[in-house]
C-alpha cells in the first residue's frame, strides 16, 4: 500500500501528460489507489476533479498510517455492508476498526456471516472462547 502511495505521489508532477490516457501505468496506479482508498475508480471525465481530490488526500500527513492501519485490519466486512443492531446499539461498516468490530461480535457472534475475511480463531480473538492450551510433550509423551 505504501509503495503504491509513493508511486502515485511521484506521478503528480506529470499528471497533465497522462491524465486522459487511461492505458498509462500512472493512470492505472492512480485508479487502483482511488479504488482502495475510496471504494470507486477515478472518473474518466476530462474535467473531473477526482484526480485532484486523490492528490489532495495523499498530501495529508497521516495518510500512510491511516491506510496502513486499515490494510492491516484483521476483520474485513463484505463490501457495501452496513450492519446495525438496535438491540445492542451499534453500527459497523467498512470504515469500522477492529476494536469496534470485536465489540459488536462479542455482543452478537452471528454477525460473522457479514465478513469476507476474519481470523480462523475469531472467537478467541474477540474474547468469546479461551485459547486451547496444547499439552506439552516431554520425551514424546503428553
Secondary structure, DSSP 8 states (H G I E B T S, - for coil): -HHHHHHHHHTGGGHHHHTT-TTSHHHHHHHHHHHHHHSS-----TT-SHHHHHHHHHTSTTHHHHHHHHHT-S-EE-TT--EEETTTTEEE-TT--HHHHHHHHHH-GGGGGGEEE--TTHHHHHTSS--------BTTB-
